[in-house]
């Protein structure tokens, strides 16, 4: 299993579009909600059926969000062979 970790702080529709594109791949998707707050729950709800969502209670920064995603993989996806990271703003487009 190959995994993509996407740290997300206060995301917009670009995250939904990115996840929609990534769903076409064989990757398992882990999105880390880096303390975005209730206002952004609707964005995370839109992708919850296609992703594993890890939620941090407060904003801890990209590095901590990536570490939380890695810990989630270690604890819950032991069949993961490798992972890559991708930004939630859509700057890294899947080919």
PDB file of N, CA, C and O in Angstrom:
ATOM      1  N   UNK A   1       0.846  -1.178   0.000  1.00  0.00           N
ATOM      2  CA  UNK A   1       0.000   0.000   0.000  1.00  0.00           C
ATOM      3  C   UNK A   1       0.891   1.239   0.000  1.00  0.00           C
ATOM      4  O   UNK A   1       1.870   1.320   0.742  1.00  0.00           O
ATOM      5  N   UNK A   2       0.539   2.175  -0.825  1.00  0.00           N
ATOM      6  CA  UNK A   2       1.240   3.451  -0.936  1.00  0.00           C
ATOM      7  C   UNK A   2       0.306   4.548  -0.433  1.00  0.00           C
ATOM      8  O   UNK A   2      -0.888   4.542  -0.733  1.00  0.00           O
ATOM      9  N   UNK A   3       0.855   5.483   0.330  1.00  0.00           N
ATOM     10  CA  UNK A   3       0.035   6.481   1.020  1.00  0.00           C
ATOM     11  C   UNK A   3       0.492   7.890   0.662  1.00  0.00           C
ATOM     12  O   UNK A   3       1.681   8.151   0.478  1.00  0.00           O
ATOM     13  N   UNK A   4      -0.480   8.787   0.568  1.00  0.00           N
ATOM     14  CA  UNK A   4      -0.212  10.214   0.429  1.00  0.00           C
ATOM     15  C   UNK A   4      -0.674  10.892   1.716  1.00  0.00           C
ATOM     16  O   UNK A   4      -1.806  10.693   2.157  1.00  0.00           O
ATOM     17  N   UNK A   5       0.206  11.694   2.316  1.00  0.00           N
ATOM     18  CA  UNK A   5      -0.138  12.485   3.498  1.00  0.00           C
ATOM     19  C   UNK A   5      -0.332  13.934   3.051  1.00  0.00           C
ATOM     20  O   UNK A   5       0.528  14.520   2.393  1.00  0.00           O
ATOM     21  N   UNK A   6      -1.476  14.490   3.423  1.00  0.00           N
ATOM     22  CA  UNK A   6      -1.775  15.879   3.072  1.00  0.00           C
ATOM     23  C   UNK A   6      -2.049  16.659   4.364  1.00  0.00           C
ATOM     24  O   UNK A   6      -3.116  16.504   4.958  1.00  0.00           O
ATOM     25  N   UNK A   7      -1.098  17.496   4.807  1.00  0.00           N
ATOM     26  CA  UNK A   7      -1.388  18.363   5.952  1.00  0.00           C
ATOM     27  C   UNK A   7      -2.282  19.512   5.481  1.00  0.00           C
ATOM     28  O   UNK A   7      -2.049  20.100   4.425  1.00  0.00           O
ATOM     29  N   UNK A   8      -3.307  19.823   6.276  1.00  0.00           N
ATOM     30  CA  UNK A   8      -4.261  20.842   5.836  1.00  0.00           C
ATOM     31  C   UNK A   8      -4.612  21.777   6.985  1.00  0.00           C
ATOM     32  O   UNK A   8      -5.077  21.335   8.035  1.00  0.00           O
ATOM     33  N   UNK A   9      -4.389  23.056   6.782  1.00  0.00           N
ATOM     34  CA  UNK A   9      -4.785  24.071   7.746  1.00  0.00           C
ATOM     35  C   UNK A   9      -5.700  25.062   7.045  1.00  0.00           C
ATOM     36  O   UNK A   9      -5.302  25.727   6.089  1.00  0.00           O
ATOM     37  N   UNK A  10      -6.927  25.149   7.532  1.00  0.00           N
ATOM     38  CA  UNK A  10      -7.937  26.042   6.958  1.00  0.00           C
ATOM     39  C   UNK A  10      -8.041  25.868   5.440  1.00  0.00           C
ATOM     40  O   UNK A  10      -7.879  26.834   4.694  1.00  0.00           O
ATOM     41  N   UNK A  11      -8.312  24.640   4.981  1.00  0.00           N
ATOM     42  CA  UNK A  11      -8.362  24.376   3.539  1.00  0.00           C
ATOM     43  C   UNK A  11      -9.612  24.952   2.881  1.00  0.00           C
ATOM     44  O   UNK A  11     -10.585  25.319   3.541  1.00  0.00           O
ATOM     45  N   UNK A  12      -9.544  25.016   1.550  1.00  0.00           N
ATOM     46  CA  UNK A  12     -10.699  25.446   0.767  1.00  0.00           C
ATOM     47  C   UNK A  12     -11.033  24.353  -0.244  1.00  0.00           C
ATOM     48  O   UNK A  12     -10.625  23.203  -0.081  1.00  0.00           O
ATOM     49  N   UNK A  13     -11.760  24.709  -1.267  1.00  0.00           N
ATOM     50  CA  UNK A  13     -12.189  23.746  -2.269  1.00  0.00           C
ATOM     51  C   UNK A  13     -11.049  23.075  -3.025  1.00  0.00           C
ATOM     52  O   UNK A  13     -11.251  22.027  -3.639  1.00  0.00           O
ATOM     53  N   UNK A  14      -9.859  23.660  -2.992  1.00  0.00           N
ATOM     54  CA  UNK A  14      -8.710  23.045  -3.667  1.00  0.00           C
ATOM     55  C   UNK A  14      -8.399  21.679  -3.070  1.00  0.00           C
ATOM     56  O   UNK A  14      -7.983  20.772  -3.791  1.00  0.00           O
ATOM     57  N   UNK A  15      -8.592  21.519  -1.768  1.00  0.00           N
ATOM     58  CA  UNK A  15      -8.358  20.218  -1.137  1.00  0.00           C
ATOM     59  C   UNK A  15      -9.363  19.191  -1.638  1.00  0.00           C
ATOM     60  O   UNK A  15      -9.001  18.044  -1.903  1.00  0.00           O
ATOM     61  N   UNK A  16     -10.609  19.591  -1.768  1.00  0.00           N
ATOM     62  CA  UNK A  16     -11.641  18.686  -2.274  1.00  0.00           C
ATOM     63  C   UNK A  16     -11.312  18.260  -3.700  1.00  0.00           C
ATOM     64  O   UNK A  16     -11.423  17.081  -4.034  1.00  0.00           O
ATOM     65  N   UNK A  17     -10.911  19.201  -4.538  1.00  0.00           N
ATOM     66  CA  UNK A  17     -10.538  18.887  -5.922  1.00  0.00           C
ATOM     67  C   UNK A  17      -9.331  17.949  -5.965  1.00  0.00           C
ATOM     68  O   UNK A  17      -9.307  17.004  -6.754  1.00  0.00           O
ATOM     69  N   UNK A  18      -8.340  18.204  -5.127  1.00  0.00           N
ATOM     70  CA  UNK A  18      -7.150  17.359  -5.078  1.00  0.00           C
ATOM     71  C   UNK A  18      -7.519  15.932  -4.680  1.00  0.00           C
ATOM     72  O   UNK A  18      -7.080  14.972  -5.314  1.00  0.00           O
ATOM     73  N   UNK A  19      -8.321  15.797  -3.636  1.00  0.00           N
ATOM     74  CA  UNK A  19      -8.729  14.458  -3.199  1.00  0.00           C
ATOM     75  C   UNK A  19      -9.534  13.766  -4.298  1.00  0.00           C
ATOM     76  O   UNK A  19      -9.359  12.569  -4.524  1.00  0.00           O
ATOM     77  N   UNK A  20     -10.402  14.490  -4.978  1.00  0.00           N
ATOM     78  CA  UNK A  20     -11.160  13.899  -6.091  1.00  0.00           C
ATOM     79  C   UNK A  20     -10.224  13.343  -7.160  1.00  0.00           C
ATOM     80  O   UNK A  20     -10.470  12.263  -7.697  1.00  0.00           O
ATOM     81  N   UNK A  21      -9.152  14.074  -7.474  1.00  0.00           N
ATOM     82  CA  UNK A  21      -8.177  13.591  -8.454  1.00  0.00           C
ATOM     83  C   UNK A  21      -7.418  12.381  -7.929  1.00  0.00           C
ATOM     84  O   UNK A  21      -7.198  11.412  -8.655  1.00  0.00           O
ATOM     85  N   UNK A  22      -7.018  12.443  -6.662  1.00  0.00           N
ATOM     86  CA  UNK A  22      -6.229  11.364  -6.080  1.00  0.00           C
ATOM     87  C   UNK A  22      -7.025  10.078  -5.897  1.00  0.00           C
ATOM     88  O   UNK A  22      -6.447   8.991  -5.874  1.00  0.00           O
ATOM     89  N   UNK A  23      -8.352  10.192  -5.766  1.00  0.00           N
ATOM     90  CA  UNK A  23      -9.195   9.000  -5.626  1.00  0.00           C
ATOM     91  C   UNK A  23      -9.063   8.084  -6.835  1.00  0.00           C
ATOM     92  O   UNK A  23      -9.319   6.884  -6.730  1.00  0.00           O
ATOM     93  N   UNK A  24      -8.673   8.622  -7.963  1.00  0.00           N
ATOM     94  CA  UNK A  24      -8.524   7.833  -9.190  1.00  0.00           C
ATOM     95  C   UNK A  24      -7.261   6.976  -9.166  1.00  0.00           C
ATOM     96  O   UNK A  24      -7.094   6.095 -10.009  1.00  0.00           O
ATOM     97  N   UNK A  25      -6.379   7.227  -8.211  1.00  0.00           N
ATOM     98  CA  UNK A  25      -5.116   6.496  -8.113  1.00  0.00           C
ATOM     99  C   UNK A  25      -5.264   5.330  -7.135  1.00  0.00           C
ATOM    100  O   UNK A  25      -6.324   5.120  -6.546  1.00  0.00           O
ATOM    101  N   UNK A  26      -4.191   4.593  -6.984  1.00  0.00           N
ATOM    102  CA  UNK A  26      -4.178   3.480  -6.032  1.00  0.00           C
ATOM    103  C   UNK A  26      -3.687   3.896  -4.660  1.00  0.00           C
ATOM    104  O   UNK A  26      -3.511   3.045  -3.789  1.00  0.00           O
ATOM    105  N   UNK A  27      -3.464   5.176  -4.449  1.00  0.00           N
ATOM    106  CA  UNK A  27      -2.954   5.653  -3.174  1.00  0.00           C
ATOM    107  C   UNK A  27      -4.042   5.660  -2.104  1.00  0.00           C
ATOM    108  O   UNK A  27      -5.211   5.929  -2.383  1.00  0.00           O
ATOM    109  N   UNK A  28      -3.635   5.361  -0.887  1.00  0.00           N
ATOM    110  CA  UNK A  28      -4.463   5.608   0.286  1.00  0.00           C
ATOM    111  C   UNK A  28      -4.160   7.033   0.724  1.00  0.00           C
ATOM    112  O   UNK A  28      -2.998   7.439   0.752  1.00  0.00           O
ATOM    113  N   UNK A  29      -5.188   7.793   1.064  1.00  0.00           N
ATOM    114  CA  UNK A  29      -5.020   9.212   1.361  1.00  0.00           C
ATOM    115  C   UNK A  29      -5.230   9.472   2.850  1.00  0.00           C
ATOM    116  O   UNK A  29      -6.264   9.113   3.413  1.00  0.00           O
ATOM    117  N   UNK A  30      -4.242  10.096   3.478  1.00  0.00           N
ATOM    118  CA  UNK A  30      -4.337  10.514   4.875  1.00  0.00           C
ATOM    119  C   UNK A  30      -4.261  12.037   4.897  1.00  0.00           C
ATOM    120  O   UNK A  30      -3.264  12.623   4.473  1.00  0.00           O
ATOM    121  N   UNK A  31      -5.315  12.670   5.391  1.00  0.00           N
ATOM    122  CA  UNK A  31      -5.363  14.128   5.505  1.00  0.00           C
ATOM    123  C   UNK A  31      -5.272  14.480   6.983  1.00  0.00           C
ATOM    124  O   UNK A  31      -6.000  13.928   7.807  1.00  0.00           O
ATOM    125  N   UNK A  32      -4.377  15.399   7.313  1.00  0.00           N
ATOM    126  CA  UNK A  32      -4.235  15.847   8.698  1.00  0.00           C
ATOM    127  C   UNK A  32      -4.833  17.243   8.816  1.00  0.00           C
ATOM    128  O   UNK A  32      -4.321  18.206   8.246  1.00  0.00           O
ATOM    129  N   UNK A  33      -5.922  17.333   9.563  1.00  0.00           N
ATOM    130  CA  UNK A  33      -6.552  18.609   9.868  1.00  0.00           C
ATOM    131  C   UNK A  33      -5.727  19.246  10.987  1.00  0.00           C
ATOM    132  O   UNK A  33      -5.810  18.833  12.144  1.00  0.00           O
ATOM    133  N   UNK A  34      -4.945  20.237  10.634  1.00  0.00           N
ATOM    134  CA  UNK A  34      -4.005  20.856  11.571  1.00  0.00           C
ATOM    135  C   UNK A  34      -4.675  21.969  12.379  1.00  0.00           C
ATOM    136  O   UNK A  34      -4.257  23.126  12.327  1.00  0.00           O
ATOM    137  N   UNK A  35      -5.724  21.603  13.126  1.00  0.00           N
ATOM    138  CA  UNK A  35      -6.386  22.564  14.002  1.00  0.00           C
ATOM    139  C   UNK A  35      -7.149  23.648  13.276  1.00  0.00           C
ATOM    140  O   UNK A  35      -7.144  24.802  13.705  1.00  0.00           O
ATOM    141  N   UNK A  36      -7.798  23.300  12.195  1.00  0.00           N
ATOM    142  CA  UNK A  36      -8.476  24.297  11.357  1.00  0.00           C
ATOM    143  C   UNK A  36      -9.690  24.936  12.013  1.00  0.00           C
ATOM    144  O   UNK A  36     -10.061  26.051  11.648  1.00  0.00           O
ATOM    145  N   UNK A  37     -10.309  24.271  12.957  1.00  0.00           N
ATOM    146  CA  UNK A  37     -11.498  24.819  13.604  1.00  0.00           C
ATOM    147  C   UNK A  37     -12.784  24.358  12.949  1.00  0.00           C
ATOM    148  O   UNK A  37     -12.783  23.850  11.827  1.00  0.00           O
ATOM    149  N   UNK A  38     -13.879  24.543  13.666  1.00  0.00           N
ATOM    150  CA  UNK A  38     -15.193  24.056  13.230  1.00  0.00           C
ATOM    151  C   UNK A  38     -15.637  24.639  11.893  1.00  0.00           C
ATOM    152  O   UNK A  38     -16.336  23.971  11.130  1.00  0.00           O
ATOM    153  N   UNK A  39     -15.248  25.850  11.606  1.00  0.00           N
ATOM    154  CA  UNK A  39     -15.637  26.516  10.364  1.00  0.00           C
ATOM    155  C   UNK A  39     -15.262  25.678   9.136  1.00  0.00           C
ATOM    156  O   UNK A  39     -15.905  25.791   8.092  1.00  0.00           O
ATOM    157  N   UNK A  40     -14.224  24.839   9.253  1.00  0.00           N
ATOM    158  CA  UNK A  40     -13.718  24.073   8.114  1.00  0.00           C
ATOM    159  C   UNK A  40     -14.187  22.627   8.104  1.00  0.00           C
ATOM    160  O   UNK A  40     -13.784  21.850   7.239  1.00  0.00           O
ATOM    161  N   UNK A  41     -15.035  22.261   9.058  1.00  0.00           N
ATOM    162  CA  UNK A  41     -15.524  20.885   9.103  1.00  0.00           C
ATOM    163  C   UNK A  41     -16.234  20.481   7.820  1.00  0.00           C
ATOM    164  O   UNK A  41     -16.161  19.321   7.414  1.00  0.00           O
ATOM    165  N   UNK A  42     -16.922  21.423   7.174  1.00  0.00           N
ATOM    166  CA  UNK A  42     -17.647  21.084   5.949  1.00  0.00           C
ATOM    167  C   UNK A  42     -16.684  20.637   4.844  1.00  0.00           C
ATOM    168  O   UNK A  42     -17.039  19.777   4.038  1.00  0.00           O
ATOM    169  N   UNK A  43     -15.493  21.196   4.792  1.00  0.00           N
ATOM    170  CA  UNK A  43     -14.496  20.761   3.806  1.00  0.00           C
ATOM    171  C   UNK A  43     -14.044  19.336   4.122  1.00  0.00           C
ATOM    172  O   UNK A  43     -13.987  18.485   3.234  1.00  0.00           O
ATOM    173  N   UNK A  44     -13.727  19.082   5.387  1.00  0.00           N
ATOM    174  CA  UNK A  44     -13.276  17.747   5.775  1.00  0.00           C
ATOM    175  C   UNK A  44     -14.396  16.717   5.617  1.00  0.00           C
ATOM    176  O   UNK A  44     -14.133  15.564   5.275  1.00  0.00           O
ATOM    177  N   UNK A  45     -15.631  17.124   5.861  1.00  0.00           N
ATOM    178  CA  UNK A  45     -16.765  16.215   5.661  1.00  0.00           C
ATOM    179  C   UNK A  45     -16.889  15.795   4.196  1.00  0.00           C
ATOM    180  O   UNK A  45     -17.271  14.662   3.903  1.00  0.00           O
ATOM    181  N   UNK A  46     -16.568  16.704   3.283  1.00  0.00           N
ATOM    182  CA  UNK A  46     -16.685  16.397   1.847  1.00  0.00           C
ATOM    183  C   UNK A  46     -15.689  15.338   1.389  1.00  0.00           C
ATOM    184  O   UNK A  46     -15.911  14.684   0.370  1.00  0.00           O
ATOM    185  N   UNK A  47     -14.597  15.159   2.126  1.00  0.00           N
ATOM    186  CA  UNK A  47     -13.573  14.203   1.705  1.00  0.00           C
ATOM    187  C   UNK A  47     -13.491  12.984   2.624  1.00  0.00           C
ATOM    188  O   UNK A  47     -12.667  12.097   2.403  1.00  0.00           O
ATOM    189  N   UNK A  48     -14.330  12.935   3.641  1.00  0.00           N
ATOM    190  CA  UNK A  48     -14.214  11.887   4.661  1.00  0.00           C
ATOM    191  C   UNK A  48     -14.448  10.476   4.122  1.00  0.00           C
ATOM    192  O   UNK A  48     -13.917   9.513   4.675  1.00  0.00           O
ATOM    193  N   UNK A  49     -15.227  10.339   3.060  1.00  0.00           N
ATOM    194  CA  UNK A  49     -15.479   8.998   2.518  1.00  0.00           C
ATOM    195  C   UNK A  49     -14.287   8.450   1.735  1.00  0.00           C
ATOM    196  O   UNK A  49     -14.198   7.241   1.518  1.00  0.00           O
ATOM    197  N   UNK A  50     -13.384   9.307   1.315  1.00  0.00           N
ATOM    198  CA  UNK A  50     -12.257   8.879   0.476  1.00  0.00           C
ATOM    199  C   UNK A  50     -10.912   8.949   1.195  1.00  0.00           C
ATOM    200  O   UNK A  50      -9.885   8.596   0.616  1.00  0.00           O
ATOM    201  N   UNK A  51     -10.906   9.398   2.443  1.00  0.00           N
ATOM    202  CA  UNK A  51      -9.638   9.623   3.134  1.00  0.00           C
ATOM    203  C   UNK A  51      -9.691   9.124   4.571  1.00  0.00           C
ATOM    204  O   UNK A  51     -10.761   8.874   5.126  1.00  0.00           O
ATOM    205  N   UNK A  52      -8.520   8.988   5.149  1.00  0.00           N
ATOM    206  CA  UNK A  52      -8.372   8.831   6.596  1.00  0.00           C
ATOM    207  C   UNK A  52      -8.072  10.237   7.093  1.00  0.00           C
ATOM    208  O   UNK A  52      -7.128  10.868   6.618  1.00  0.00           O
ATOM    209  N   UNK A  53      -8.855  10.734   8.036  1.00  0.00           N
ATOM    210  CA  UNK A  53      -8.637  12.085   8.544  1.00  0.00           C
ATOM    211  C   UNK A  53      -8.126  12.016   9.977  1.00  0.00           C
ATOM    212  O   UNK A  53      -8.739  11.400  10.849  1.00  0.00           O
ATOM    213  N   UNK A  54      -6.991  12.663  10.194  1.00  0.00           N
ATOM    214  CA  UNK A  54      -6.400  12.809  11.519  1.00  0.00           C
ATOM    215  C   UNK A  54      -6.624  14.257  11.923  1.00  0.00           C
ATOM    216  O   UNK A  54      -6.301  15.168  11.161  1.00  0.00           O
ATOM    217  N   UNK A  55      -7.172  14.480  13.106  1.00  0.00           N
ATOM    218  CA  UNK A  55      -7.473  15.843  13.531  1.00  0.00           C
ATOM    219  C   UNK A  55      -6.624  16.240  14.729  1.00  0.00           C
ATOM    220  O   UNK A  55      -6.624  15.566  15.760  1.00  0.00           O
ATOM    221  N   UNK A  56      -5.906  17.336  14.579  1.00  0.00           N
ATOM    222  CA  UNK A  56      -5.163  17.932  15.688  1.00  0.00           C
ATOM    223  C   UNK A  56      -6.045  19.020  16.292  1.00  0.00           C
ATOM    224  O   UNK A  56      -6.659  19.801  15.564  1.00  0.00           O
ATOM    225  N   UNK A  57      -6.107  19.071  17.598  1.00  0.00           N
ATOM    226  CA  UNK A  57      -6.997  20.017  18.281  1.00  0.00           C
ATOM    227  C   UNK A  57      -6.608  21.471  18.047  1.00  0.00           C
ATOM    228  O   UNK A  57      -7.476  22.341  17.978  1.00  0.00           O
ATOM    229  N   UNK A  58      -5.315  21.741  17.927  1.00  0.00           N
ATOM    230  CA  UNK A  58      -4.878  23.111  17.682  1.00  0.00           C
ATOM    231  C   UNK A  58      -3.841  23.091  16.558  1.00  0.00           C
ATOM    232  O   UNK A  58      -3.245  22.055  16.263  1.00  0.00           O
ATOM    233  N   UNK A  59      -3.641  24.239  15.946  1.00  0.00           N
ATOM    234  CA  UNK A  59      -2.672  24.350  14.861  1.00  0.00           C
ATOM    235  C   UNK A  59      -1.268  24.172  15.415  1.00  0.00           C
ATOM    236  O   UNK A  59      -0.828  24.918  16.290  1.00  0.00           O
ATOM    237  N   UNK A  60      -0.569  23.164  14.886  1.00  0.00           N
ATOM    238  CA  UNK A  60       0.782  22.840  15.363  1.00  0.00           C
ATOM    239  C   UNK A  60       1.836  23.061  14.288  1.00  0.00           C
ATOM    240  O   UNK A  60       3.029  22.933  14.564  1.00  0.00           O
ATOM    241  N   UNK A  61       1.425  23.388  13.083  1.00  0.00           N
ATOM    242  CA  UNK A  61       2.368  23.614  11.994  1.00  0.00           C
ATOM    243  C   UNK A  61       2.517  22.400  11.095  1.00  0.00           C
ATOM    244  O   UNK A  61       2.139  21.283  11.448  1.00  0.00           O
ATOM    245  N   UNK A  62       3.078  22.654   9.922  1.00  0.00           N
ATOM    246  CA  UNK A  62       3.187  21.623   8.895  1.00  0.00           C
ATOM    247  C   UNK A  62       4.032  20.435   9.354  1.00  0.00           C
ATOM    248  O   UNK A  62       3.665  19.286   9.109  1.00  0.00           O
ATOM    249  N   UNK A  63       5.145  20.699  10.009  1.00  0.00           N
ATOM    250  CA  UNK A  63       6.009  19.612  10.457  1.00  0.00           C
ATOM    251  C   UNK A  63       5.294  18.677  11.421  1.00  0.00           C
ATOM    252  O   UNK A  63       5.379  17.457  11.287  1.00  0.00           O
ATOM    253  N   UNK A  64       4.589  19.249  12.393  1.00  0.00           N
ATOM    254  CA  UNK A  64       3.849  18.439  13.361  1.00  0.00           C
ATOM    255  C   UNK A  64       2.704  17.692  12.687  1.00  0.00           C
ATOM    256  O   UNK A  64       2.406  16.553  13.045  1.00  0.00           O
ATOM    257  N   UNK A  65       2.064  18.331  11.713  1.00  0.00           N
ATOM    258  CA  UNK A  65       0.985  17.664  10.987  1.00  0.00           C
ATOM    259  C   UNK A  65       1.522  16.466  10.193  1.00  0.00           C
ATOM    260  O   UNK A  65       0.896  15.407  10.154  1.00  0.00           O
ATOM    261  N   UNK A  66       2.680  16.646   9.565  1.00  0.00           N
ATOM    262  CA  UNK A  66       3.278  15.530   8.836  1.00  0.00           C
ATOM    263  C   UNK A  66       3.646  14.397   9.792  1.00  0.00           C
ATOM    264  O   UNK A  66       3.426  13.226   9.486  1.00  0.00           O
ATOM    265  N   UNK A  67       4.209  14.750  10.955  1.00  0.00           N
ATOM    266  CA  UNK A  67       4.555  13.729  11.948  1.00  0.00           C
ATOM    267  C   UNK A  67       3.308  12.991  12.436  1.00  0.00           C
ATOM    268  O   UNK A  67       3.346  11.780  12.653  1.00  0.00           O
ATOM    269  N   UNK A  68       2.212  13.714  12.607  1.00  0.00           N
ATOM    270  CA  UNK A  68       0.964  13.079  13.028  1.00  0.00           C
ATOM    271  C   UNK A  68       0.475  12.108  11.952  1.00  0.00           C
ATOM    272  O   UNK A  68      -0.012  11.021  12.263  1.00  0.00           O
ATOM    273  N   UNK A  69       0.608  12.506  10.691  1.00  0.00           N
ATOM    274  CA  UNK A  69       0.233  11.612   9.591  1.00  0.00           C
ATOM    275  C   UNK A  69       1.097  10.366   9.557  1.00  0.00           C
ATOM    276  O   UNK A  69       0.595   9.264   9.338  1.00  0.00           O
ATOM    277  N   UNK A  70       2.397  10.535   9.772  1.00  0.00           N
ATOM    278  CA  UNK A  70       3.310   9.389   9.797  1.00  0.00           C
ATOM    279  C   UNK A  70       2.986   8.452  10.961  1.00  0.00           C
ATOM    280  O   UNK A  70       3.018   7.231  10.809  1.00  0.00           O
ATOM    281  N   UNK A  71       2.676   9.027  12.116  1.00  0.00           N
ATOM    282  CA  UNK A  71       2.313   8.199  13.273  1.00  0.00           C
ATOM    283  C   UNK A  71       1.026   7.435  12.997  1.00  0.00           C
ATOM    284  O   UNK A  71       0.896   6.271  13.375  1.00  0.00           O
ATOM    285  N   UNK A  72       0.068   8.094  12.332  1.00  0.00           N
ATOM    286  CA  UNK A  72      -1.182   7.423  11.974  1.00  0.00           C
ATOM    287  C   UNK A  72      -0.899   6.223  11.073  1.00  0.00           C
ATOM    288  O   UNK A  72      -1.460   5.144  11.267  1.00  0.00           O
ATOM    289  N   UNK A  73      -0.037   6.417  10.100  1.00  0.00           N
ATOM    290  CA  UNK A  73       0.321   5.311   9.202  1.00  0.00           C
ATOM    291  C   UNK A  73       0.952   4.173  10.007  1.00  0.00           C
ATOM    292  O   UNK A  73       0.579   3.011   9.845  1.00  0.00           O
ATOM    293  N   UNK A  74       1.887   4.505  10.856  1.00  0.00           N
ATOM    294  CA  UNK A  74       2.574   3.486  11.660  1.00  0.00           C
ATOM    295  C   UNK A  74       1.577   2.696  12.508  1.00  0.00           C
ATOM    296  O   UNK A  74       1.677   1.474  12.614  1.00  0.00           O
ATOM    297  N   UNK A  75       0.621   3.397  13.109  1.00  0.00           N
ATOM    298  CA  UNK A  75      -0.331   2.767  14.021  1.00  0.00           C
ATOM    299  C   UNK A  75      -1.489   2.059  13.322  1.00  0.00           C
ATOM    300  O   UNK A  75      -2.034   1.096  13.861  1.00  0.00           O
ATOM    301  N   UNK A  76      -1.871   2.518  12.136  1.00  0.00           N
ATOM    302  CA  UNK A  76      -3.111   2.040  11.520  1.00  0.00           C
ATOM    303  C   UNK A  76      -2.974   1.419  10.135  1.00  0.00           C
ATOM    304  O   UNK A  76      -3.877   0.714   9.685  1.00  0.00           O
ATOM    305  N   UNK A  77      -1.870   1.666   9.460  1.00  0.00           N
ATOM    306  CA  UNK A  77      -1.692   1.165   8.094  1.00  0.00           C
ATOM    307  C   UNK A  77      -0.352   0.436   7.983  1.00  0.00           C
ATOM    308  O   UNK A  77       0.522   0.868   7.233  1.00  0.00           O
ATOM    309  N   UNK A  78      -0.182  -0.651   8.713  1.00  0.00           N
ATOM    310  CA  UNK A  78       1.119  -1.328   8.737  1.00  0.00           C
ATOM    311  C   UNK A  78       1.552  -1.885   7.380  1.00  0.00           C
ATOM    312  O   UNK A  78       2.735  -2.159   7.176  1.00  0.00           O
ATOM    313  N   UNK A  79       0.625  -2.052   6.467  1.00  0.00           N
ATOM    314  CA  UNK A  79       0.963  -2.555   5.143  1.00  0.00           C
ATOM    315  C   UNK A  79       1.529  -1.476   4.216  1.00  0.00           C
ATOM    316  O   UNK A  79       1.868  -1.752   3.065  1.00  0.00           O
ATOM    317  N   UNK A  80       1.629  -0.238   4.730  1.00  0.00           N
ATOM    318  CA  UNK A  80       2.191   0.854   3.942  1.00  0.00           C
ATOM    319  C   UNK A  80       3.667   0.586   3.655  1.00  0.00           C
ATOM    320  O   UNK A  80       4.454   0.345   4.571  1.00  0.00           O
ATOM    321  N   UNK A  81       4.031   0.632   2.380  1.00  0.00           N
ATOM    322  CA  UNK A  81       5.418   0.442   1.980  1.00  0.00           C
ATOM    323  C   UNK A  81       6.169   1.766   1.939  1.00  0.00           C
ATOM    324  O   UNK A  81       7.338   1.834   2.319  1.00  0.00           O
ATOM    325  N   UNK A  82       5.507   2.801   1.485  1.00  0.00           N
ATOM    326  CA  UNK A  82       6.104   4.136   1.482  1.00  0.00           C
ATOM    327  C   UNK A  82       4.999   5.179   1.400  1.00  0.00           C
ATOM    328  O   UNK A  82       3.851   4.866   1.085  1.00  0.00           O
ATOM    329  N   UNK A  83       5.364   6.421   1.689  1.00  0.00           N
ATOM    330  CA  UNK A  83       4.412   7.517   1.580  1.00  0.00           C
ATOM    331  C   UNK A  83       5.086   8.698   0.908  1.00  0.00           C
ATOM    332  O   UNK A  83       6.311   8.816   0.882  1.00  0.00           O
ATOM    333  N   UNK A  84       4.247   9.566   0.367  1.00  0.00           N
ATOM    334  CA  UNK A  84       4.698  10.848  -0.161  1.00  0.00           C
ATOM    335  C   UNK A  84       3.806  11.914   0.458  1.00  0.00           C
ATOM    336  O   UNK A  84       2.760  11.605   1.030  1.00  0.00           O
ATOM    337  N   UNK A  85       4.222  13.155   0.342  1.00  0.00           N
ATOM    338  CA  UNK A  85       3.417  14.245   0.880  1.00  0.00           C
ATOM    339  C   UNK A  85       2.936  15.140  -0.258  1.00  0.00           C
ATOM    340  O   UNK A  85       3.517  15.177  -1.343  1.00  0.00           O
ATOM    341  N   UNK A  86       1.874  15.844   0.024  1.00  0.00           N
ATOM    342  CA  UNK A  86       1.272  16.721  -0.979  1.00  0.00           C
ATOM    343  C   UNK A  86       0.644  17.892  -0.228  1.00  0.00           C
ATOM    344  O   UNK A  86       0.108  17.699   0.864  1.00  0.00           O
ATOM    345  N   UNK A  87       0.696  19.081  -0.778  1.00  0.00           N
ATOM    346  CA  UNK A  87       0.096  20.243  -0.135  1.00  0.00           C
ATOM    347  C   UNK A  87      -1.404  20.308  -0.406  1.00  0.00           C
ATOM    348  O   UNK A  87      -1.862  19.925  -1.482  1.00  0.00           O
ATOM    349  N   UNK A  88      -2.165  20.792   0.570  1.00  0.00           N
ATOM    350  CA  UNK A  88      -3.626  20.860   0.475  1.00  0.00           C
ATOM    351  C   UNK A  88      -4.113  21.961  -0.461  1.00  0.00           C
ATOM    352  O   UNK A  88      -5.276  21.959  -0.865  1.00  0.00           O
ATOM    353  N   UNK A  89      -3.245  22.891  -0.804  1.00  0.00           N
ATOM    354  CA  UNK A  89      -3.684  24.024  -1.634  1.00  0.00           C
ATOM    355  C   UNK A  89      -3.697  23.701  -3.130  1.00  0.00           C
ATOM    356  O   UNK A  89      -4.034  24.556  -3.949  1.00  0.00           O
ATOM    357  N   UNK A  90      -3.332  22.475  -3.481  1.00  0.00           N
ATOM    358  CA  UNK A  90      -3.376  22.078  -4.884  1.00  0.00           C
ATOM    359  C   UNK A  90      -2.153  22.452  -5.697  1.00  0.00           C
ATOM    360  O   UNK A  90      -2.153  22.272  -6.914  1.00  0.00           O
ATOM    361  N   UNK A  91      -1.107  22.970  -5.060  1.00  0.00           N
ATOM    362  CA  UNK A  91       0.083  23.378  -5.812  1.00  0.00           C
ATOM    363  C   UNK A  91       0.797  22.170  -6.408  1.00  0.00           C
ATOM    364  O   UNK A  91       1.469  22.293  -7.432  1.00  0.00           O
ATOM    365  N   UNK A  92       0.658  21.002  -5.776  1.00  0.00           N
ATOM    366  CA  UNK A  92       1.234  19.775  -6.324  1.00  0.00           C
ATOM    367  C   UNK A  92       0.110  18.989  -6.979  1.00  0.00           C
ATOM    368  O   UNK A  92      -0.708  18.379  -6.291  1.00  0.00           O
ATOM    369  N   UNK A  93       0.068  19.000  -8.292  1.00  0.00           N
ATOM    370  CA  UNK A  93      -1.022  18.331  -9.015  1.00  0.00           C
ATOM    371  C   UNK A  93      -0.613  16.905  -9.365  1.00  0.00           C
ATOM    372  O   UNK A  93       0.516  16.671  -9.795  1.00  0.00           O
ATOM    373  N   UNK A  94      -1.514  15.962  -9.185  1.00  0.00           N
ATOM    374  CA  UNK A  94      -1.222  14.595  -9.616  1.00  0.00           C
ATOM    375  C   UNK A  94      -1.184  14.530 -11.141  1.00  0.00           C
ATOM    376  O   UNK A  94      -1.940  15.229 -11.816  1.00  0.00           O
ATOM    377  N   UNK A  95      -0.333  13.716 -11.661  1.00  0.00           N
ATOM    378  CA  UNK A  95      -0.229  13.579 -13.125  1.00  0.00           C
ATOM    379  C   UNK A  95      -1.228  12.593 -13.636  1.00  0.00           C
ATOM    380  O   UNK A  95      -1.290  12.345 -14.841  1.00  0.00           O
TER     381      UNK A  95
END
